Each structure stands twice: as structure tokens, then as C-alpha cells.
């Protein structure tokens, strides 16, 4: 009995297809991200290709694939059909027999990308495929291009401009117009600005390549968290520094008092987004926050009244501790719901 040699598929630990993953792929229950990763791996790993091929042959698709194979061999001619009938199945003692592959031309044309991962059964049921070309060394320009793609549409669109306008508007009201309540307005708006960035970062409505990116091994919740981190990396320094530059008010919450409420609302948006989508979740939570907190501040601005209205939400150990507990609870729910972002039909 032979064992498969460890083979590195990239700059990390060796990875191979398990029997459980092969069975889930064969019956169609594997997540899109797992299916794409499996199909990419079997293009260069004959052992895993044989394992997946055996799982597919043993499943419900086995008879259909057998009839397609028989028709294909029959169309090649009697001699080739007899040769295919005598070839052993993958996993037998004699090992898989390589399928004859025509020699590549001088400049082969690239294959078009499939519309759905389940259409790439040929990669899984052909254990004799030759390994693909060696991966090229990424250039610094390529790394920056991938980073620019990963940060999402929020940092490439008008959302950053909106954040700058909010901070600049508060600064202009405080120092140019002498409005003492500018700091309270900025503090009330700060927790919901990241929600708007998350809403325009993930989903079909925001990304024209959503179905492609969400089906890659880096898609799903991993991509959403990457883009959320990019949104927070922009919001946290801009809003905190903007609040610190405004005139201080006695008894008013500090410029960093919005951080825990903002983090809790952002994680709550991601957790609720696993049920209804990120855009609907951001609109629901952001609208509720604005009605409860920022709404009372839109009338005649009184500094003392603003401090009294915002204190229950930002000031004190009880308020900040409650936001921290809410953030942990939303993070735990998001971890339990992480697989929901793998299904393209519902996100």
C-alpha cells in the first residue's frame, strides 16, 4: 500500500484533499470556497485527483459520468475504446493510467473561467492530468494591486470622501462658525460611519465581481473581514483625530469614547448581515442609532444638553463595559454563522 508524498501547494504547510471533503464535493454539499480550492489542487496532485475521482464515481453522478466516458471513448474509435475499457480505475494496485494529452503549441490560449465551480468536474475526474505551469514570483506592483483589490470598493469610492467631509464639516462648524455642539454631532455620527463603509464593501450591489471573488478560497467571511478592517483603519484615526482637534467641553466624553460603540455596531452589522445581508443590516442598525442618539441633537444645540444626552451612551465604566460585552457576543455569533457567507445565493 503506497502513501502519498507531502507536496506543498504554496507558501504554507502541505495540504491534501480528505476523504470527507471528497465526499462532500461529490454530492454537491461542499461550500463554493472549498470546491474551488479542491479543484485547483487536483490539477497538480494525482493522488488527490484519484481520491476525488473515486468519490465521484461512487456517488450519484457515477453512472452519468460512466455513460459520458463510454460515449467519448466510442467517438474516438474502436481501438481507443478497447484501450479505455482495459484501463484500471484510480486507486488500484497498478495505479492510474495517464490520459494522452496533445503537446502544447508555442503559444497556448488560456481557458476561459468557468461560470460555476461544479462545471469543473473534468479537473476532478481526470487523475492523469499533467501538473500546470509553475507559479510565477509576484512582483511588488502585483502585491499592491492585490492589496488595492482586497480593501474593497469603500476605499475606492465616495465613502472616504464622505468621512472627510464629516470631519471637515465638524471642524469648520466649531472653529469657523463657533458652534459649540459640533463635537457632540461628530461623536454621535462616528459609530455609524464604519457601518456605511461595510455596507458598500461586500455584496452584489457593491462589487461587480462579487460572484467571482466570493467563490475563491479567499472569499466569504475572510474577504468581508479584510474589507471591514480596511474600513476601520481609515475611520479610527480620522474620526478620533478630528474629535481631538475640536474645542474641549467640560463634562463631555473624550474623542476616543466612540471606539467601543463603533466596534460593537460594526460586529453587530456583520452578524446580522449573515442573516439578511450587509446592506440591510447596516441600514437597520445605523438608522436605529441615528434615531436614538443623533436625532435629539439635530434641534437647537445646547452644550449642556448634548453632554447629558450622550453620557448614557459613551461615558462611564458601565456604558463602555456594556459595549465591550456586546462586541464579544456579536463576534461569537459571527463565528458561528461564518459558513453563511459561503453561499452566493443568500449573500
C-alpha positions in Angstrom: 0.0 0.0 0.0 1.5 3.3 -1.0 1.1 6.6 0.7 1.0 10.0 -0.9 4.1 12.1 -0.5 3.6 15.6 1.1 3.5 18.2 -1.6 3.4 21.9 -0.9 0.8 23.7 -2.9 2.0 27.1 -1.9 3.9 29.1 0.7 2.5 27.2 3.6 2.0 23.7 5.0 1.3 20.8 2.7 -2.5 20.3 2.1 -4.3 17.4 0.5 -8.0 16.5 0.0 -9.5 14.5 2.8 -12.0 11.7 2.2 -14.7 13.7 3.9 -14.2 16.7 1.7 -14.1 14.5 -1.4 -17.4 13.0 -0.5 -19.0 16.5 0.1 -17.7 17.6 -3.2 -19.1 14.6 -5.0 -22.6 15.1 -3.5 -22.5 18.8 -4.1 -22.7 19.9 -0.4 -19.2 21.4 -0.2 -19.0 25.2 0.1 -18.0 27.1 -3.0 -14.7 28.2 -1.5 -13.8 24.6 -0.6 -14.8 23.4 -4.1 -12.6 26.0 -5.8 -9.7 25.1 -3.6 -10.1 21.4 -4.2 -10.4 21.8 -8.0 -7.3 24.0 -8.1 -5.4 21.4 -6.0 -6.3 18.3 -8.1 -4.9 20.0 -11.2 -1.4 19.2 -9.9 -1.9 16.4 -7.4 -2.6 13.0 -8.9 -3.2 11.3 -5.6 -5.9 13.7 -4.6 -7.4 13.6 -8.1 -7.7 9.8 -7.8 -9.4 10.2 -4.4 -11.9 12.7 -5.7 -12.5 10.7 -8.8 -13.3 7.6 -6.7 -15.7 9.6 -4.6 -17.5 11.0 -7.6 -17.7 7.5 -9.3 -19.2 6.1 -6.0 -21.8 8.9 -5.8 -25.0 9.6 -7.6 -23.0 11.2 -10.5 -21.1 8.0 -11.1 -23.5 6.3 -13.7 -23.8 9.6 -15.6 -20.0 10.1 -15.8 -19.6 6.4 -16.8 -22.0 6.8 -19.7 -20.4 10.1 -20.8 -17.0 8.4 -20.7 -18.3 5.4 -22.7 -19.7 7.7 -25.4 -16.5 9.7 -25.5 -14.4 6.6 -26.0 -16.8 5.3 -28.6 -16.5 8.6 -30.6 -12.7 8.2 -30.6 -12.8 4.9 -32.4 -12.9 1.1 -31.6 -9.2 0.9 -30.8 -9.2 3.7 -28.3 -12.5 2.4 -26.8 -10.9 -1.0 -26.1 -7.8 0.7 -24.6 -10.1 2.8 -22.3 -12.1 -0.2 -21.2 -8.9 -2.0 -20.1 -7.5 1.0 -18.1 -7.7 0.4 -14.4 -9.7 2.7 -12.1 -7.8 5.2 -10.0 -6.6 3.8 -6.7 -6.0 0.2 -7.9 -2.7 -1.6 -7.4 -1.5 -0.8 -10.9 -2.1 2.9 -10.4 -3.9 5.4 -12.7 -3.0 5.4 -16.4 -2.2 8.8 -17.8 -4.6 10.2 -20.3 -2.8 11.1 -23.6 -2.6 14.9 -23.8 -1.7 16.6 -27.0 1.6 18.5 -27.0 1.1 22.2 -26.3 1.6 24.7 -29.0 4.1 27.5 -28.9 1.5 30.0 -27.5 -1.4 28.1 -26.0 -4.6 30.1 -25.5 -5.8 30.4 -21.8 -9.0 28.6 -21.0 -12.0 30.8 -20.1 -13.0 30.9 -16.5 -16.0 28.6 -15.7 -19.3 30.1 -14.7 -19.8 27.8 -11.7 -17.3 25.6 -9.8 -19.5 22.5 -10.3 -18.8 22.7 -14.1 -15.1 21.9 -13.5 -15.7 18.1 -13.0 -13.1 17.4 -15.6 -10.4 18.5 -13.3 -11.7 16.2 -10.5 -12.3 13.1 -12.6 -9.0 13.2 -14.7 -6.3 11.8 -12.3 -3.8 11.7 -15.2 -3.8 15.5 -15.8 -0.3 16.9 -16.1 0.7 19.5 -13.5 0.1 23.1 -14.5 2.8 25.6 -15.1 4.9 26.7 -12.1 3.5 29.8 -10.3 5.3 33.0 -11.1 7.0 35.1 -8.5 4.7 38.0 -7.6 6.1 41.5 -8.2 5.8 44.4 -5.8 3.3 46.0 -8.3 1.3 42.8 -8.3 1.2 42.8 -4.5 0.0 46.4 -4.4 -2.7 45.6 -7.0 -4.0 42.6 -4.9 -4.0 44.8 -1.8 -5.9 47.5 -3.6 -8.4 44.9 -4.7 -8.7 43.4 -1.2 -9.6 46.7 0.6 -12.8 46.8 -1.4 -15.0 49.3 -3.1 -15.4 51.5 0.0 -11.9 52.8 -0.1 -12.0 53.3 -3.9 -15.3 55.2 -3.9 -17.1 58.1 -2.4 -17.2 56.7 1.2 -13.8 58.0 2.1 -14.8 61.4 0.7 -17.9 61.4 2.9 -15.9 60.6 6.0 -13.5 63.5 5.3 -16.5 65.8 4.7 -18.0 64.9 8.1 -14.7 65.5 9.9 -14.0 68.7 8.0 -17.6 69.9 8.4 -17.4 69.5 12.2 -14.1 71.3 12.3 -15.5 74.2 10.2 -18.6 74.5 12.4 -16.5 74.5 15.6 -13.7 76.9 14.5 -15.4 78.8 11.7 -19.0 79.3 12.9 -18.4 78.9 16.6 -20.9 76.1 17.0 -20.1 74.5 20.4 -22.2 71.4 19.7 -20.1 70.4 16.7 -18.2 67.9 18.9 -21.4 66.3 20.1 -22.6 65.8 16.5 -19.3 64.3 15.4 -19.3 61.9 18.4 -22.8 60.9 17.6 -22.1 60.2 13.9 -18.8 58.4 14.4 -20.1 54.9 15.4 -22.3 54.7 12.2 -19.7 55.8 9.6 -18.0 52.4 9.7 -21.3 50.8 9.0 -21.7 52.7 5.8 -18.3 51.6 4.7 -19.2 47.9 5.4 -22.4 48.3 3.5 -20.6 49.4 0.4 -17.8 46.9 0.7 -19.4 43.5 0.2 -22.2 42.1 -1.9 -23.6 42.2 -5.4 -24.8 45.7 -5.1 -21.3 47.0 -4.3 -18.8 44.8 -6.1 -19.4 43.9 -9.8 -17.0 40.9 -9.4 -18.7 39.7 -6.2 -19.7 36.2 -7.5 -16.1 35.5 -8.6 -14.3 36.9 -5.6 -16.7 35.3 -3.1 -16.2 31.9 -4.7 -12.4 32.0 -4.3 -10.6 30.4 -1.3 -10.0 34.0 0.0 -13.7 34.9 -0.4 -16.6 34.7 2.0 -16.1 35.9 5.6 -12.4 36.2 5.2 -12.8 38.8 2.4 -15.5 40.6 4.4 -13.3 40.8 7.5 -10.4 42.1 5.4 -12.5 44.9 3.9 -14.0 45.7 7.3 -10.5 46.0 8.8 -9.6 48.4 5.9 -12.7 50.5 6.7 -11.8 50.7 10.4 -8.2 51.5 9.6 -9.5 54.6 7.8 -12.2 55.6 10.3 -10.4 55.2 13.6 -7.5 57.7 13.1 -9.6 60.2 11.1 -12.6 60.4 13.5 -10.5 60.2 16.6 -8.1 62.9 15.5 -10.9 65.0 14.2 -12.7 64.8 17.6 -9.5 65.7 19.4 -9.0 68.8 17.3 -12.4 70.2 18.3 -12.7 72.6 21.3 -13.0 70.6 24.6 -16.1 70.8 26.6 -16.3 70.3 30.3 -18.0 67.0 31.3 -18.2 65.9 27.7 -17.0 62.4 26.6 -13.5 62.2 25.2 -12.6 61.9 21.5 -12.0 58.1 21.7 -15.3 57.4 23.6 -16.9 56.2 20.3 -14.4 53.3 19.6 -16.1 50.6 21.6 -19.7 51.5 20.5 -18.4 51.7 16.9 -16.7 48.3 17.1 -19.8 46.7 18.7 -22.1 48.2 16.0 -19.7 47.0 13.2 -19.6 43.5 14.6 -23.4 43.5 15.0 -23.7 44.5 11.4 -21.6 41.6 10.3 -23.5 39.2 12.5 -26.9 40.4 11.3 -25.6 40.5 7.8 -25.2 36.7 7.9 -29.0 36.6 8.0 -30.2 39.5 5.9 -27.1 40.8 4.1 -24.7 43.5 5.0 -26.5 46.4 3.3 -29.8 45.7 5.1 -28.1 45.1 8.4 -26.1 48.4 8.2 -29.2 50.3 7.2 -31.2 48.8 10.2 -28.6 49.3 12.9 -27.4 52.7 11.5 -30.9 54.0 11.2 -31.8 52.9 14.7 -28.6 54.5 16.2 -29.3 57.8 14.4 -32.9 57.9 15.6 -31.9 57.1 19.2 -28.7 59.2 19.6 -28.2 61.7 16.8 -31.8 62.6 16.3 -32.2 64.7 19.5 -29.1 66.6 18.7 -30.4 68.0 15.4 -32.5 70.6 17.0 -31.3 73.7 18.9 -27.8 72.8 20.0 -27.1 73.2 23.7 -23.7 72.1 25.0 -25.0 71.0 28.5 -28.0 69.2 26.9 -25.7 67.5 24.4 -23.4 66.2 27.2 -26.4 65.0 29.2 -27.9 63.2 26.1 -24.7 61.5 25.1 -23.5 60.5 28.5 -25.6 57.3 28.8 -24.2 56.0 25.5 -20.5 56.9 25.9 -19.5 57.9 29.5 -18.7 55.7 32.4 -17.4 52.2 33.0 -20.9 50.7 32.8 -21.6 52.0 29.3 -18.1 51.1 27.9 -18.3 47.7 29.6 -21.7 47.0 28.0 -20.3 47.9 24.6 -17.4 45.6 25.1 -19.7 42.7 26.1 -21.9 43.4 23.1 -18.9 43.3 20.8 -17.7 39.9 22.2 -21.3 38.5 21.9 -21.5 39.7 18.2 -18.1 38.3 17.5 -19.1 34.9 18.9 -22.3 34.9 16.8 -20.4 35.8 13.7 -18.0 32.9 14.3 -21.0 30.5 14.5 -22.5 32.0 11.3 -19.3 32.1 9.3 -20.4 29.5 6.8 -23.4 31.5 5.7 -21.1 33.8 3.7 -20.0 30.9 1.5 -23.4 30.6 -0.2 -23.7 33.1 -3.1 -27.4 32.7 -3.4 -28.1 34.2 0.0 -25.5 37.0 0.3 
